[in-house]
């Protein structure tokens, strides 16, 4: 009975890790969309940031609390919500982007958006390339370790 429980826990852990990877990829894709939307609003319409935050329609439900904090003009807390959901490199880029956003002229803001979007797209592409391999590893490795432990204990 204990062996089955150990195998089940290992399988569930692997599935959860895979789900986190997929969620992080969706979040990064949504951030890229938001940055592009922000760039368009700043360059074409000179829209104030709070209006950009309130009018953006987020498709990823994982970011509802993030956008709620942005709409309250609580950028620091909003970015902090990302820290556990995306890789550290993507978090650093998002943090740098949101801390720099709003300071300067529209041309500077537009170039900030372009650079941040390119960096996050690169991080997302790297994650997408390694996703299949990581998912296989998360599914198989915990099960193999649990099975090995069961065999050792028997």
C-alpha positions as CSV (number, residue, x, y, z in Angstrom):
1,X,0.0,0.0,0.0
2,X,2.8,2.4,0.9
3,X,4.5,1.6,-2.4
4,X,1.5,2.6,-4.3
5,X,1.1,5.8,-2.3
6,X,4.8,6.6,-3.0
7,X,4.4,6.1,-6.7
8,X,1.2,8.1,-6.8
9,X,2.8,11.0,-5.0
10,X,5.8,10.9,-7.3
11,X,3.5,10.9,-10.4
12,X,1.4,13.8,-9.0
13,X,4.5,15.8,-8.2
14,X,5.7,15.4,-11.8
15,X,2.4,16.3,-13.3
16,X,2.3,19.5,-11.1
17,X,5.8,20.5,-12.1
18,X,4.8,20.1,-15.8
19,X,1.7,22.2,-15.2
20,X,3.8,25.0,-13.7
21,X,6.1,25.0,-16.7
22,X,3.1,25.3,-19.1
23,X,1.6,28.1,-16.9
24,X,4.9,30.0,-16.9
25,X,5.0,29.8,-20.7
26,X,1.4,31.1,-20.9
27,X,2.2,34.0,-18.5
28,X,5.2,35.0,-20.5
29,X,3.2,35.0,-23.7
30,X,0.5,37.1,-22.1
31,X,3.2,39.6,-20.8
32,X,4.6,39.8,-24.4
33,X,1.0,40.6,-25.6
34,X,0.6,43.2,-22.9
35,X,3.9,44.9,-23.7
36,X,3.0,45.1,-27.4
37,X,-0.4,46.5,-26.5
38,X,1.3,49.1,-24.2
39,X,3.8,50.0,-27.0
40,X,1.0,50.6,-29.5
41,X,-1.1,52.6,-27.0
42,X,1.9,54.8,-26.1
43,X,3.2,55.3,-29.6
44,X,-0.1,55.8,-31.4
45,X,-2.4,57.4,-28.9
46,X,-0.1,58.6,-26.0
47,X,-2.5,56.8,-23.6
48,X,-1.7,57.2,-19.9
49,X,-0.5,54.0,-18.1
50,X,-3.5,53.7,-15.8
51,X,-5.8,53.8,-18.7
52,X,-3.7,51.2,-20.6
53,X,-3.9,49.0,-17.5
54,X,-7.6,49.4,-17.1
55,X,-8.4,48.8,-20.8
56,X,-6.2,45.8,-21.4
57,X,-8.2,42.6,-21.7
58,X,-6.1,39.7,-20.2
59,X,-6.7,36.3,-21.6
60,X,-4.7,34.4,-19.0
61,X,-6.7,33.8,-15.9
62,X,-3.4,33.2,-14.0
63,X,-2.7,36.9,-14.3
64,X,-6.0,38.3,-13.0
65,X,-4.5,39.3,-9.7
66,X,-1.5,40.8,-11.5
67,X,-3.7,43.0,-13.6
68,X,-5.9,43.9,-10.7
69,X,-2.8,45.2,-8.8
70,X,-1.7,47.1,-11.9
71,X,-5.2,48.7,-12.2
72,X,-4.8,49.9,-8.6
73,X,-1.5,51.4,-9.6
74,X,0.3,49.0,-7.3
75,X,3.0,48.1,-9.8
76,X,5.5,46.8,-7.2
77,X,3.0,44.3,-5.7
78,X,1.9,43.3,-9.2
79,X,5.4,42.4,-10.3
80,X,6.0,40.7,-7.0
81,X,3.1,38.3,-7.8
82,X,5.1,37.1,-10.8
83,X,8.1,36.0,-8.8
84,X,7.0,32.5,-8.1
85,X,5.2,31.9,-11.4
86,X,7.8,32.6,-14.0
87,X,11.6,31.8,-14.3
88,X,14.0,34.2,-12.6
89,X,15.3,35.6,-15.9
90,X,11.7,36.5,-17.1
91,X,11.0,37.9,-13.7
92,X,14.0,40.2,-13.9
93,X,13.0,41.4,-17.3
94,X,9.4,42.0,-16.2
95,X,10.6,43.8,-13.1
96,X,13.0,46.0,-15.0
97,X,10.3,46.8,-17.6
98,X,7.6,47.8,-15.1
99,X,10.0,49.8,-12.9
100,X,11.1,51.8,-15.9
101,X,7.7,52.2,-17.5
102,X,6.2,55.7,-17.2
103,X,9.5,57.5,-16.8
104,X,10.5,59.6,-19.8
105,X,9.1,60.5,-23.2
106,X,7.0,58.3,-25.4
107,X,10.0,57.5,-27.7
108,X,11.9,56.2,-24.8
109,X,8.9,54.2,-23.6
110,X,8.4,52.7,-27.0
111,X,12.0,51.5,-27.2
112,X,11.7,50.1,-23.7
113,X,8.7,48.1,-24.8
114,X,10.4,46.9,-27.9
115,X,13.5,45.7,-26.0
116,X,11.5,44.1,-23.1
117,X,9.2,42.3,-25.6
118,X,12.2,41.0,-27.5
119,X,13.9,39.7,-24.4
120,X,10.7,38.0,-23.0
121,X,10.0,36.5,-26.5
122,X,13.5,35.0,-26.4
123,X,13.0,33.6,-22.9
124,X,9.6,32.2,-24.0
125,X,11.1,30.6,-27.1
126,X,13.9,28.9,-25.0
127,X,11.2,27.6,-22.6
128,X,9.1,26.3,-25.5
129,X,12.1,24.5,-27.0
130,X,12.8,22.7,-23.8
131,X,9.2,22.1,-22.7
132,X,8.8,18.6,-24.3
133,X,12.0,17.4,-22.7
134,X,11.2,18.8,-19.3
135,X,7.7,17.3,-19.4
136,X,9.0,13.9,-20.1
137,X,11.6,14.3,-17.3
138,X,8.9,15.4,-14.8
139,X,6.7,12.5,-15.7
140,X,9.3,9.7,-15.7
141,X,12.1,10.7,-13.3
142,X,9.9,10.9,-10.1
143,X,8.3,7.6,-11.0
144,X,11.6,5.9,-11.6
145,X,13.0,7.2,-8.3
146,X,9.9,6.1,-6.4
147,X,10.1,2.7,-8.0
148,X,13.8,2.4,-7.2
149,X,13.0,3.3,-3.6
150,X,10.2,0.7,-3.4
151,X,12.5,-2.0,-4.8
152,X,15.2,-1.0,-2.2
153,X,12.8,-1.1,0.6
154,X,11.3,-4.5,-0.4
